[in-house]
């Protein structure tokens, strides 16, 4: 199969592309960075330089059997988003009425606060502030056409090589725990967020290309972690005595400007991907990465040297 891939050509896109090449597919990878061309070429990924609207990429799109866009569109700092100008919309227009496969990437923020029970693909979306346009984009991608449009909603946190743990962990849970000398969470700590390892996520994109037959939304989460579990992991890694500590929301608001957001749940269920597509995520839990980061942070504080960031 000839596959045209765009998005995260240094990260998720690169991992997916290498997997597909090993499986015997022919790849073209879109990039806007000339300095990446040698490495992409060395890995057999046939890079094309430019934007999706340029003549060269358009010619390759016309020949492709499938397109994968691994990147959730970045709209910052726009206040008004015109979804018809976003890359997934442009790809859909190029593929409409062709019967070919189009895989695009959305975001778990479309669901809003899920509560502690992981949301399935059938859950009613309640987009977080600033993500209403993403739901409209999903609806446009799902509009009937002859192309097979598949929308992947990755877990709230993607971890693995080159991935950040996010500001919730790095700028809040780890420093708060160090401040109190206890793993720290807010209230009962039952709110959850989903996570997935980069390699497991790449595997799912490849399975969707191979096995998904009908246009639909597909969730990609290998685990759902409560903030109380996060606190326990940090507590253990920093070698604190006693038990993790709960603080009230009012107390948390005095310590961090995003305290309210730290009590929300962003948990998704991947039962469909596991049961219907045979997805079997097997990499380490994100808790392992949190423990590693927490141990480094504690060591730097005890030695009174600057803690690493990112």
C-alpha positions as CSV (number, residue, x, y, z in Angstrom):
1,X,0.0,0.0,0.0
2,X,1.2,3.5,-0.8
3,X,0.8,5.7,2.3
4,X,1.1,9.4,2.6
5,X,2.0,10.5,6.2
6,X,2.1,13.9,7.7
7,X,2.6,15.3,11.2
8,X,5.2,14.7,14.0
9,X,7.8,13.5,11.6
10,X,10.3,13.7,14.5
11,X,8.0,11.8,16.9
12,X,4.9,9.7,16.5
13,X,4.8,10.1,12.7
14,X,8.4,8.9,12.4
15,X,7.7,5.8,14.6
16,X,4.5,4.9,12.6
17,X,6.3,5.4,9.2
18,X,9.2,3.1,10.2
19,X,6.7,0.4,11.3
20,X,4.8,0.6,8.0
21,X,8.0,0.4,5.9
22,X,9.0,-2.8,7.8
23,X,5.6,-4.1,7.0
24,X,6.2,-3.6,3.3
25,X,4.3,-0.4,2.6
26,X,5.6,2.4,0.5
27,X,5.8,5.7,2.4
28,X,5.9,9.4,1.6
29,X,6.4,11.7,4.6
30,X,5.5,15.4,4.4
31,X,7.9,17.8,6.1
32,X,8.4,21.5,6.2
33,X,11.9,21.2,7.6
34,X,14.7,20.8,5.0
35,X,17.2,19.6,7.7
36,X,15.1,16.5,8.3
37,X,15.3,15.3,4.7
38,X,18.6,13.4,5.0
39,X,17.4,11.4,8.1
40,X,14.0,10.6,6.6
41,X,15.6,9.5,3.4
42,X,18.1,7.3,5.2
43,X,15.1,5.5,6.9
44,X,13.4,4.8,3.5
45,X,10.6,7.3,4.1
46,X,10.7,9.2,0.8
47,X,10.2,12.7,2.3
48,X,8.5,15.5,0.4
49,X,9.3,19.1,1.4
50,X,6.5,21.7,1.5
51,X,2.9,22.2,2.6
52,X,-0.1,20.0,1.9
53,X,-1.4,22.5,-0.6
54,X,1.8,22.6,-2.7
55,X,1.8,20.9,-6.1
56,X,4.3,18.2,-5.1
57,X,2.4,16.9,-2.1
58,X,-0.8,17.1,-4.1
59,X,0.6,14.9,-6.8
60,X,1.6,12.3,-4.2
61,X,-1.8,12.5,-2.5
62,X,-3.5,11.7,-5.8
63,X,-1.4,8.4,-6.0
64,X,-1.8,7.4,-2.3
65,X,-3.9,4.5,-1.2
66,X,-4.1,5.9,2.3
67,X,-3.3,9.1,4.3
68,X,-2.3,9.3,8.0
69,X,-2.2,12.7,9.7
70,X,-0.7,12.1,13.2
71,X,-0.9,15.7,14.4
72,X,-3.8,17.3,16.2
73,X,-4.1,20.8,14.5
74,X,-2.5,23.6,16.4
75,X,-4.7,26.7,16.3
76,X,-2.9,28.9,18.9
77,X,-3.2,31.9,19.1
78,X,-6.3,32.1,16.8
79,X,-9.5,33.0,18.5
80,X,-11.6,32.0,15.6
81,X,-10.8,28.7,13.9
82,X,-11.8,28.1,10.3
83,X,-11.9,24.3,10.2
84,X,-12.1,24.2,6.4
85,X,-8.6,25.6,6.3
86,X,-7.1,22.9,8.7
87,X,-5.1,20.1,7.2
88,X,-7.6,17.3,8.0
89,X,-10.3,19.2,6.1
90,X,-8.0,19.7,3.2
91,X,-7.1,16.0,3.2
92,X,-10.7,15.0,3.3
93,X,-11.6,17.1,0.3
94,X,-8.7,15.6,-1.6
95,X,-9.9,12.1,-0.7
96,X,-13.7,12.5,-1.0
97,X,-15.4,10.1,-3.3
98,X,-12.2,8.1,-3.8
99,X,-13.0,5.1,-1.4
100,X,-9.5,5.5,0.1
101,X,-8.5,5.4,3.7
102,X,-8.0,8.7,5.7
103,X,-6.8,8.6,9.3
104,X,-6.7,11.8,11.3
105,X,-5.9,12.7,14.9
106,X,-8.3,14.4,17.4
107,X,-7.9,15.1,21.1
108,X,-9.5,13.8,24.3
109,X,-10.3,17.4,25.2
110,X,-13.3,17.0,22.9
111,X,-14.9,14.9,25.6
112,X,-14.4,17.4,28.4
113,X,-14.5,16.2,32.0
114,X,-15.4,12.5,31.7
115,X,-15.8,11.7,35.4
116,X,-13.8,8.8,36.8
117,X,-15.5,6.2,34.5
118,X,-13.6,6.0,31.2
119,X,-15.6,7.4,28.3
120,X,-16.3,5.2,25.3
121,X,-16.4,6.4,21.7
122,X,-20.2,6.7,22.0
123,X,-20.0,9.1,24.9
124,X,-21.6,12.6,24.3
125,X,-18.8,15.1,23.8
126,X,-18.7,18.2,26.1
127,X,-15.6,20.0,24.7
128,X,-13.3,21.9,27.1
129,X,-13.2,25.6,26.7
130,X,-11.3,26.4,23.4
131,X,-11.9,23.0,21.9
132,X,-15.4,23.4,20.4
133,X,-13.8,23.8,16.9
134,X,-12.2,20.3,17.4
135,X,-15.7,18.7,17.8
136,X,-16.8,20.6,14.6
137,X,-13.8,19.2,12.8
138,X,-14.7,15.7,13.9
139,X,-18.2,16.1,12.7
140,X,-17.0,17.3,9.3
141,X,-14.6,14.3,9.0
142,X,-17.5,12.0,9.9
143,X,-19.8,13.5,7.3
144,X,-20.7,10.7,4.8
145,X,-18.5,10.3,1.8
146,X,-16.9,7.5,-0.2
147,X,-13.6,7.9,1.6
148,X,-13.1,5.9,4.8
149,X,-12.3,8.5,7.5
150,X,-11.1,7.2,10.8
151,X,-10.6,9.6,13.7
152,X,-8.2,8.6,16.5
153,X,-8.5,10.3,19.9
154,X,-5.2,9.6,21.7
155,X,-5.0,9.4,25.5
156,X,-4.7,12.7,27.4
157,X,-1.0,12.0,28.0
158,X,1.5,10.3,25.6
159,X,4.7,9.2,27.2
160,X,7.9,7.6,26.0
161,X,11.1,8.7,24.4
162,X,11.0,12.4,23.6
163,X,7.6,13.0,25.3
164,X,7.0,15.4,28.1
165,X,4.9,14.3,31.2
166,X,3.0,17.6,30.9
167,X,2.6,20.6,33.2
168,X,0.1,18.8,35.5
169,X,2.9,16.4,36.6
170,X,6.1,18.5,36.1
171,X,4.9,21.9,37.3
172,X,2.3,20.8,39.8
173,X,2.2,17.3,41.3
174,X,5.9,16.8,41.7
175,X,6.6,20.3,43.1
176,X,3.6,20.1,45.4
177,X,4.7,16.8,46.7
178,X,8.1,18.1,47.4
179,X,6.6,21.1,49.2
180,X,4.6,18.9,51.6
181,X,7.2,16.1,51.8
182,X,4.4,13.8,50.9
183,X,2.9,12.6,47.6
184,X,0.0,15.1,47.2
185,X,-3.4,15.0,45.6
186,X,-6.6,17.1,45.8
187,X,-9.7,15.9,47.6
188,X,-10.3,12.2,47.3
189,X,-7.9,11.8,44.3
190,X,-10.3,9.7,42.3
191,X,-10.2,11.8,39.2
192,X,-8.3,10.1,36.4
193,X,-6.5,10.8,33.2
194,X,-5.7,8.4,30.4
195,X,-2.2,7.6,29.1
196,X,-0.5,5.7,26.4
197,X,3.1,4.9,25.4
198,X,4.3,6.3,22.1
199,X,5.2,2.9,20.7
200,X,1.8,1.4,21.7
201,X,0.1,4.4,20.1
202,X,2.1,3.9,16.9
203,X,1.0,0.3,16.8
204,X,-2.6,1.2,17.0
205,X,-2.4,3.6,14.0
206,X,-0.9,0.7,12.0
207,X,-3.7,-1.6,13.1
208,X,-6.3,1.0,12.2
209,X,-4.9,1.2,8.7
210,X,-4.8,-2.6,8.3
211,X,-8.0,-3.7,10.1
212,X,-10.6,-0.9,10.5
213,X,-13.3,-1.2,7.9
214,X,-15.8,1.5,8.7
215,X,-15.5,5.2,9.3
216,X,-15.6,5.9,13.1
217,X,-13.9,7.4,16.1
218,X,-11.3,5.2,17.9
219,X,-9.9,5.8,21.4
220,X,-6.2,5.1,22.1
221,X,-5.5,4.7,25.9
222,X,-3.5,1.9,27.4
223,X,-4.4,2.9,31.0
224,X,-6.3,5.3,33.2
225,X,-4.5,6.7,36.2
226,X,-6.0,8.4,39.2
227,X,-4.3,11.4,40.8
228,X,-4.1,9.4,44.0
229,X,-2.0,6.8,42.2
230,X,0.2,9.6,40.8
231,X,0.7,10.9,44.3
232,X,1.6,7.4,45.6
233,X,4.2,7.0,42.8
234,X,5.8,10.4,43.5
235,X,5.8,9.6,47.3
236,X,7.5,6.3,46.7
237,X,10.1,7.7,44.2
238,X,11.0,10.6,46.5
239,X,11.4,8.2,49.4
240,X,9.1,10.1,51.8
241,X,7.9,8.5,55.0
242,X,4.3,8.0,56.0
243,X,1.4,8.1,53.5
244,X,0.5,10.4,50.6
245,X,-1.4,13.5,51.6
246,X,-4.8,15.0,50.4
247,X,-5.2,18.7,50.4
248,X,-8.5,20.7,49.8
249,X,-9.3,22.5,46.6
250,X,-9.2,25.8,48.4
251,X,-5.7,25.0,49.7
252,X,-4.6,23.9,46.3
253,X,-5.8,27.2,44.7
254,X,-3.5,29.1,46.9
255,X,-0.6,27.1,45.5
256,X,-1.2,26.6,41.8
257,X,-3.3,28.6,39.3
258,X,-4.6,25.5,37.6
259,X,-5.9,23.7,40.8
260,X,-9.4,23.4,39.4
261,X,-8.2,21.7,36.3
262,X,-6.2,19.2,38.4
263,X,-9.5,17.8,39.8
264,X,-11.0,17.0,36.4
265,X,-11.1,13.6,34.8
266,X,-10.0,13.0,31.2
267,X,-10.3,9.2,31.0
268,X,-11.1,7.2,27.9
269,X,-11.9,3.6,27.2
270,X,-10.1,1.7,24.5
271,X,-12.2,-1.5,24.7
272,X,-13.2,-1.1,21.0
273,X,-9.5,-1.0,19.8
274,X,-8.6,-4.0,22.0
275,X,-11.6,-6.1,21.2
276,X,-12.1,-5.3,17.5
277,X,-8.7,-4.4,16.2
278,X,-6.6,-6.7,18.4
279,X,-4.6,-3.9,20.0
280,X,-2.5,-5.1,23.0
281,X,-0.6,-2.3,24.5
282,X,2.4,-3.7,26.5
283,X,4.9,-0.9,27.3
284,X,5.6,0.4,30.8
285,X,3.0,2.4,32.7
286,X,3.3,6.2,32.7
287,X,3.6,5.8,36.5
288,X,7.1,4.4,35.8
289,X,8.0,7.6,33.9
290,X,6.6,9.7,36.7
291,X,8.6,7.8,39.3
292,X,11.8,8.3,37.3
293,X,11.1,12.1,36.9
294,X,10.2,12.4,40.6
295,X,13.4,10.7,41.7
296,X,15.6,13.0,39.6
297,X,13.7,16.0,40.9
298,X,14.2,14.9,44.6
299,X,17.9,14.2,44.0
300,X,18.4,17.7,42.5
301,X,16.6,19.3,45.4
302,X,18.6,17.4,48.0
303,X,21.8,18.4,46.2
304,X,20.5,21.9,45.8
305,X,21.1,22.0,42.0
306,X,18.6,23.1,39.4
307,X,16.0,20.4,38.5
308,X,15.8,19.4,34.9
309,X,12.7,20.8,33.0
310,X,10.7,19.3,30.2
